[in-house]
Amino acid sequence: MIVSLRPTMKHYYKIAGMFVGLLYAGLYSGINLAETDLVTRQVTLSQKIQNGDRIGAFRFLGMLELPDIKLDGMRLSQLSALAWDDDDEILYALSDKGSLFHLKPIFEGDFLTGLKLLRAVTLRELGSDKPLRGWRIDVEGMDIVNGRNGRRNDAELIISHERVPAIMRYRPDGYAIDRFPLPAPIDETKLYRERNKMLEAACIDSALGVLTMPEVPLNNEREGYNRIFSVAGTSWLYPILPGDRITAMECLGKAEVWVLQQNFQNPFGRVIVMLKRVRLSSSPPSESLLPETIVTLDSRDGHQIDNFEGLARHRGKRFFMVSDNNDLFVQRTLLMYFELLDD
């Protein structure tokens, strides 16, 4: 858990949440919504970095603070994963609590300026219409299949579960399709350091298949390394520093993987968010991968960042990133939009 102390926002959350919650309750009786504008607030990355400004190859294109609202028992908070459906123009956002939100981003020119809520569904148990129960509710990583094939309404979502290690296929309506068999050692719960630090990230590569990473290294991993695992049974060593934790992965094709990771000193202190890139070989080498750091965002530099856990490519080299507010009023749900430039 990462906490960024922002007590001045407490009343904003309450007022906005109550207002929008009452509006939804009055207008909608189900979970299928018309396109409804969310009450969001524009946030700059820092006093020095406004929309369109750059940090090296990183170009900031807007950030929204989302309201903490509840709809039919599903709370728009603890967002830990994203996936973009280019065919249906839907941004899927996944809550730790097993709720899947269908969102539509709004742009003015290059910049993210607003967000609409289209639908909210609950993830279901495999072979059942019952909502996820117990530790299976804690879902963390997500990617999309058939999201860019030119056909509408045929997408599937790949979702990783944390407290009970599993990777599942879901329909966008929340119904489970199938489960991927996990290879050793990630099929053994006892090899993880904590129940809350299991399969944090997942994505799918056209050649290598489904890839995943635990939030922190397994108990039997060598010091200073985490590992990227394929459900096909191969794995690649990934170097980390003390305190680093993996929060998301995005497969861009041709074995190119982007890794979102964080490091923080204490719950009320420094937050560092890093975006790194690696290329995987079909035959993993015995030595470690050499990740390339694309951008580092540091709260000590005045960056308004929080517990970023979700990453998804939009179009070209533009990406969304979302933070998990841990259901705490001192944290925020931030949806960032940015571009990575060639130079």
Secondary structure, 3 states (H helix, E strand, C coil): CCCCCCHHHHHHHHHHHHHHHHHHHHHCCCCEEEEEECCCEECCCCCCCCCCCEECCEEEEEEEECCCCEECCEECCCEEEEEEECCCCEEEEEECCCEEEEEEEEEECCEEEEEEEEEEEECECCCCCCECCHHHHCEEEEEEECCCCCCCCCCEEEEEECCCCEEEEECCCCCEEEECCCCCCCCCHHHCCCHHHCEEEEEEECCCEEEEEECCCCCCCCCCEEEEEECCCCEEEEECCCCCEEEEEEEEECCEEEEEEEEECCCCCCEEEEEEEEECCCCCCCCCCCCEEEEEEEHHHCCCCCCEEEEEECCCCEEEEEECCCCCCCCCCEEEEEEECCC
